[in-house]
Amino acid sequence: MAGEVLCDSEIKELIVNGAIKNADANLVNPSSLDLRLGKQARRLLGCGLPMHGQMIEALLLNKEYVDTVVEDIGHRFYLEANQLYLFNLVESLELPKGISARVFNKSGRGRIGTSVRTICDGMPYFDNVPQMYGGHLFAEVSATAFPELITPGETAMPQIRFYDGTPEALKGLALKVLLEQDPVLLDKNGKPIEFSRKDLDNICDSGVLSFSADFSGEFLAYRARKERKNIDLSKKDEYLPEDFFEEVKPKGKERSLVVHPGDFYLIHSMERIRLNPRMAAEIAEHSTELGDMKSHYAGLINCGHGYEQGKLTGANIVFEVRARDSPILIQHGQKIALFNLYKMSKAPEIKYSQVQSTGFYCLASILPTQFKKKEKKE
């Protein structure tokens, strides 16, 4: 079947065969590879894309796009909040015929509001790399919630996923069989979510499933504080989560909140997802039918997420939510994101449960490794 996601062993083969240059095999994940920010940065005046066939080097000559250039940014580089930068990436590609790629943000970066969009020569779309692409990759990066310190040449920011051909989401009979025999979505009690016949038909015809907001707890969500303290991405177990986020309590009996433009929220999913090692998923960043909001900064879900052999447990997803042009009301149980499933070419060697850094049961478990963790209470 064309359009399947390549697993870790196949990504390592691409590295060995020279299809991925300057890559670190230690940064291979079950269904993706982490990419690192390089040592050249540009301060941008706005977000930009090359025209069809236009080289990035030609785009960079546009003074309406690039403000200033830092040729060698040294050991540390400071990302001002809400300032857009363009970095060359350490890794480059020489993809063979039949292999395409898409680039995503890392979830740990998304949890602190880091926006990452990747561009390449001649491709007039963000985050898409065509078959037989040969050349460099560039990442537009913006720290939208907190200023950040990065280490050029070392800080992993985007991650890239490879496909056997053109990516094709699972749909039709294959999706129906999966949902009936190997449940993907579970409720909070670990029971498979039952769909009406009409809903199941719509899901299988479109290949689109959904997540909804969970406001059933003693608080509704986490909201980024306005103090904008720095986060050094080279640190580990350094920061107190409560110095950066606050709990949003319900007002009265209503289980809802209004997200205002400029605010940054972490919202828990009502559903638990359970992906067997042969399935991966990708979340749509914007879904206009669900409202004028951005639902996440990192849309890749690794194969094996929430999966335990012989058990129906699953794991929640945390969404990084922003309103776009106007305030938006979100209620308990409201759909906030749509996603698709993709078949893996084969099961990965790495089990996602062994490498995931988040537990999804408290703020400390949600945030990346720069934050102090605490043990889960049984």
Secondary structure, DSSP 8 states (H G I E B T S, - for coil): -TTEE--HHHHHHHHHTTSEES--GGGB-SS-EEEEEEEEEEEESS-----TT--HHHHTT-TTTEEEEES---S-EEE-BT-EEEEEEEEEEE--TTEEEEEEE-HHHHTTTEEEEEEETT--STTEE-TT-EEEEEEEEEESSS-EEE-TTT-EEEEEEEEEBS-----HHHHHHHHHHS--EE-TTS-B----HHHHHHHHHHT-EEEEB---SSS-EEEE-SS---EETT-SS-B-GGGTEEEE---TT--EEEE-TT--EEEEEEEEE---TTEEEEE-S--GGG-SEE--S--EE-TTTT-BTTB---EEEEEEEEE-SS-EEEETT-EEEEEEEEEBSS--SS-HHHH----SSSHHHHS-TTB-------
